[in-house]
Amino acid sequence: MSAQPELFTWEFATDPYPAYAWLRENSPVHRTTLPSGVEAWLVTRYADAKQALADQRLSKNPAHHDEPAHARGKTGIPGERKAELMTHLLNIDPPDHTRLRRLVSKAFTPRRVAEFAPRVQELTDRLIDGFEAKGEADLIHEFAFPLPIYAICDMLGVPRQDQDDFRDWAGMMIRHGGGPRGGVARSVKKMRGYLAELIHRKREEPGDDLISELIRTSDHGEHLTENEAAAMAFILLFAGFETTVNLIGNGVYALLRNPEQRERLQVSLAAGETELLATGVEELLRYDGPVELATWRYATESLVIGGQRIAAGDPVLVVLAAADRDPERFAAPDTLDLSRRDNQHLGYGHGIHYCLGAPLARLEGQTALATLLRRMPDLRLAGDPADLRWRGGLIMRGLRTLPVEFTARQT
Ligand code: HEM
C-alpha cells in the first residue's frame, strides 16, 4: 500500500483526484481532521456516497453535531450564521424540509426556467461583448462570475439598477468565503436588508418574478412567511451562484486541456446539434464538478457506512468529486468523454436535497459554453497552467482566475 497522501494541502487543492483514488481504495470511509480542527468522516466510494446522501439517519441540522457550537455555518454559504438565514433547505430535515421544498418547487419550476432561456442568452452575449475586442480576458471575473449573479437577480425580480450592488456583495463573499470577516458580515447584512425590503415591496406590488411567485404560492393553505421567503431567496442566490461560476470555470478549463473533446463539441455545435452539448455539460460536472464535497451531515444515531461504524453526533462529508471518479461505477473515470451516456453522476447530489436549481444550472452552463466556443473558436489558455490557483475552502472547487486569449473581434 502506498503512503497515505496528505489532504488539504496546496497540491491537493490543485489536483485532489490522486488522493481521492487512494482513499477510495484504502480507506473509503475515512476519519480526518479538517483544517478547521473539526473531525469528520469522508465518504469517497460511489455506492457509499449515494447511500449516505439518501440516508435519513444523517441529518442536515447542525444541532445534531456533538459540538454544535463548531457546527454552525458549515454549509459553505457565507453569512448563514445569522439565525434568520440558517433555516434554509440545506440545514433542515423533514417534515420542515418537505414543506418548504414543496412550496419553493411550485414557484421555481422547470417551465419558469425554460421561459428564461432567451434572457440567459442575452446576458451571455452582453458579457462577451464587453471583452471580445480585447483579445484576452479573465474568464472568471469578466464572464463566469457576473453571469449567474445577474441571471438569478433577474429571475428573483431584483431591479436592474440594483444588480451591481448584488454583484459587489457577492464578490465580497466569494473572495473571503464563509469566515466571520467584517466585509463579509457587512455584505450579508446589506443583502439581507435589501431582500427583506424587496419582499415587502413585492407583497404590495407583485410582478411576474420568482419572489412574487414565492409569496403567492401556497400549499394546502400554507404560505411562506416573510422570513422564510427571505431565507429562500438567499439560498437560491448562494446555492446558485458560486456553483455556476465554477461550472463555467472548471468546464472551460477542462475543455482547454482536452483539445480533441473541445474540437468535437465545436464541430457538433457548428452543425446545429445540441446533444453533445447536453451530455458534455453533465460530463464536465462529473469530471471536475463545482461541488467537491456535499454539505455537512450529522449522524443522529450510530450507523454503518461502507463497513465503517459512525458514532451518533459525528459529522459526515460525502466527497462527490471522489464518488464521481469511482472506477466501480464509471468506465475510464479519469477520461473526459463528452458523449458519455451512462453518467448518473452525483454532481447535483442525490435524495431529498438533490439540487433544486439543476435546470437553471444546465441552462446557464450550456448557454455559456456554447456561446463562448461559437464566438471565440480559437479560445486558449493565456500563460502557464502551473500558475493557476484554486480557491481554498472545503465544499466548492473552482479557479481564482482563468486568463484566456483569442483573436480579437474587429470593431
Ligand atoms: C452547476 C451548478 C450547480 C451545482 C453543481 C449544484 C450542486 C448542488 C448540490 C450537490 C446540492 C446538494 C447538496 C447536499 O446534498 O449536500 C445542491 C442543492 C441545492 N441547490 Fe444546487 N447546484 C448548482 C446550481 C444551483 C442553482 C443555479 C440553484 C438555484 C438558483 C441551486 C439551488 C440549490 C438549492 C436550493 C439546493 C438545496 C436543495 C435542498 O436542500 O432541498 N443550485 N446543489
Residues whose N, C-alpha, C, O or C-beta is under 5 A from the ligand:
A	BS01	HEM	L89 L90 R101 I235 L236 A239 G240 T243 T244 L247 P290 V291 A294 T295 L346 G347 Y348 G349 I352 H353 Y354 C355 L356 G357 A358 L360 A361
